[in-house]
Amino acid sequence: MARKSSTPAKVVVTAAAWGIGFLIFFPILWTILMSFHTEGDAIKSPFEMLTSPWNFDSYAEVQTRSNYSLHFFNSVVISVGSTLLALVIAIPAAWAMAFVPGKRTKDLLMWMLSTKMMPAVGVLIPMYLGFKNMGLLDTRTGLVAVMTLINLPIVVWMLYTYFKEIPGEILEAARMDGASLRSEILYVLTPMALPGIASTLLLNVILAWNEAFWTLQLTTHDAAPLTQFIASYSSPEGLFYAKLSAASTMAIAPILILGWFSQKQLVRGLTFGAVK
């Protein structure tokens, strides 16, 4: 029998959830509000800034100064390209870990995740020199490769957990019907794990879109994504709050819209297999 929650408890939990949600979203909201003011208004007290006239001057200056379209295109190519490449590698790897008997699978998964625990700056010099020698500095190809390697452990781990929820008997039945390994993965396993694959794809796109360390270190102009676009508004002369806020809003708007419209898919995928 399901436990019933009292009405006061529901009110408290709901209010707490909304309060925490607002605290998390407040920095983004404040950035958006600040972007609609001039530099002079942006440094005023919060109340004075909110009551100041709103305008699009900061957005106009950002558009005039920077090539937003180029940075946006680079971000799309890097995030989507690295995600698709990671899925191509991770789906067969996760299948092998989930359905091929082995005693070291969990150790291998833990080792893969441990690579995410090392500070990125620890391998900056060899990565930079390697990219320089291979001619991959400031190229989309180089950044796609880096983003793929960075997020591959997470992609493999997530897909492994989704694949483990699929009964192995279904795959055995496909083999008895004459399905090859390729057909088993493409036409049996992948459609059944589609919610999990979709959520993994969306999460990886978000992670690659927001990656700042490697994009700032390995790009300058040609392949610079929107993270480099934002960083260009921090100068030795100081921070230009209004223009920086406008640039930040333009950079995060696409991923906020994507997250808003795909939130149901994300929740469905992240809870895939949680309820029996």
N, C-alpha and C positions, 0 to 999 in steps of 0.2 A: 504494500500500500504506500502510495507516494506521500511524503511528508508535506503538510500544508504550512505555508508561511502566513503569519499574521499580517494584516494591512499595515500597521505601523512599521513592521520590519521591512516590508516592501518599499515603503516610502523612504525609509532611511537608506536602504541599499541603492535605490534609484537616485536619490539626491547625492549620495557619495559618488556614484558612477558618473553622474553629470558633472560634479565638481572636479573630479580627477580628469575627466575628458576635457573640461574647459581649461584647466591648468596646463595640460599637454598642448592644447591647440592655441593657447594665448600668445606665445611668441610668434607663431605664424600670422595670427590675426593682427598683432601689433605691427609686424613688418608690412603687411598689406596696407594698413591704415596710414603708416608713415610714408609709403610710396606715393600717396596722393597729395603731398605737401612739398613746399619749397625747402631748400636747405635751411633757410632762416627759421621757418616754422618748425622744422623737424627737431631743432635743438631746444625748443621752448619746453616748458613744463607740460606734462601730459594733458592737463585740462586746456591749456592755451593752444596746444597743437590740434586737439580735436575740434575746437571751436574756430580755428583758422579756416580760411577759404580752401576748398579742395580744388585741385587742378591736375592736369596731366603733363606738367612741365618736365618732371623728372623722367617720365617715360619717353618724352620727345628727345630729351638730351641723351638718354641711353641709346635710343635708336640711331641718333645722329653720330654718336661717338663709336658705337660698336656694331659689328655685323652679327646681329642676333640669329639670323637665318642659318649662317654657317655653323655657329656653335650648336644650335638646335639640331641641325642635320647630323653633326658629329655625334651628339649624344644619342640620337636614335640609332645610328649605325652601330655604335659601340655597345650600347645596352642590348639591343635586339640581336645583333650579330653574335655577341659573346654568349647570350642566353641560348640561342639555337645551337651553337657549336657545343656548349656544355651539355645540352640535352642529348645530342647525337652521341656523345661519349658516355654520358651517365646512364642512359637507359639500358644499354647492354651490360654495363658494369653492375648496376643495381640488380638486374635480372640474375646475373651470375651469383651475386652474393645472397640473393633471396632464395634461389631454387636449386643451386648446386651445393650439395653437402660439403661442409668444410668446418674445421674446428677453429680456424683463425679469422673468421669473418668479423666478429666483434672487435678483435684486436686491430684488424686492418682499418675498420671504420673509425676506431678511436685514434689511430695514427693519422688518418686523413684529417680528422677534426683538429688534431693537435697542431697541424700546420697553420691553423687560423689563430693559434694562441701566441705565435711569435710576433713581436713588433715588426711592422713592415719596414721600418727604417733600418732594421738589422740586415736586410739584403738589398738595400738601396744601391750601394756602390757596385756590386757585381751585376745587378740588373741594369743599371744605367750604362755601364761599360759594355755589357753584352748587346744592348740595344744600339749603342753607338757603333760598335764594330759591325753589326749586321745591317746598319742603315735603317733601323726601325724607329729611331727617335722622331717624334712628332708625326707619326703615321697612324691611320685608323687600324691598319692591320696589326701593328704592334700592340695597341691598346685593346683590341678585341682578344688577342692572345693572352694578355695580362689579366683582363677581367674574367676570361674563361678559367684560367688557372686559379685565380683567387677564390671564385665562388664554386668551383667544381666540387670540393668536399661537401658543402652544404647541399648542393643539388643531388649528389649521390646518396647522401644520408636520408634526405627527404623521400626520394624515390624508393629507396630500400624499405622504409617504413610503410609506404603505400603498397608496394609489391608483396610484402609479407602478409598483408591482409587478404590477398587473393588466394583462394583454395588451390593448392597444387594439383588436385585431381582434375581441374579444368584443363590445365596445360597437358597433363598426361593423356586426357581424352583426345586433345588435339593431335598429340603425337601418334596416338593409335590410329587416328584418321588419316595419317600420312603427312601431317604438317611439318614443313622443314623448320629449322631454327629461326630463320628470317621470318617466315610466315607466322610462327608462334609469337614472336615478339611484336610484329607489326599488326597482325589481324586478330590476335586473341588477348595478349597481355595489355598492349597500349590502350585499346578502347575501354577495357575494364577499369584501368587506372587513370582514365582521362581527367576526372576531377582533381586528383592529386597532381598529375602532370601540369594541368593548367595553373593550379595555385603555385607550384614550383616555378613555372615560367614567369608568372606575374611577380613573385617575390624576387626572383633573380634580376628581372628588369629593373625593379626598384633599387636593389642593392647596387647594380652596375651604374644606374643613372646618378645615384648619390655619391659614388666613390670620388673622393677628392684627392687623397694623398698621391696616388700614382698618376692621375691625370695632371696634377700640378707639376710633378717631377719629370714626366716623360713627354710633355707637350709644350709648345710655345704659341703656335698660331694655326698652322694648317689643320691639325687634328684636334685642336682644343675644344672640349665639350663645354657645357654650361657651367660646370664647376670652375673652370678657368675664366669664363665670362664673369662670374661673380667676383672672383679674386682680383680681377683687373680694376675693381673700384676701391681697393685698399691700396693707398699710395703713401710714400714717405711724408707727404704734406698733411696726412690725416685721413680720417674716414669721412666720406660724403654720405651722410646717413640717408638722405632722401633718394639719391641716385642708387646707392647700394641696396636700399629696400626695393626700389623699382626693379633693379636687375635680379634680385633674389626672387621677387614675385614672378617675374617672367620665366625664371628657371624652374621654380617649383610648381607653377600652375599646371603644366602638362601632366606631371606625375600625380598631383592631387586629383585632377579630373579622372585619370586612369584608375586611381585607387578608389574614388567614390563610386564609379560605375561598375567596378569589378569586386566590390567588397563582399557581395553574396558568394561569388565564386571563390574568393579567398577563404572565407569562413567554411564553405562547403568542403573545399579541398583540404584545409588544415585540420578539419575534424573527420576526414575520410577514414572510416574503419574504427572510429572511437566508440560508436554505439553498435553493439551486436544485436 
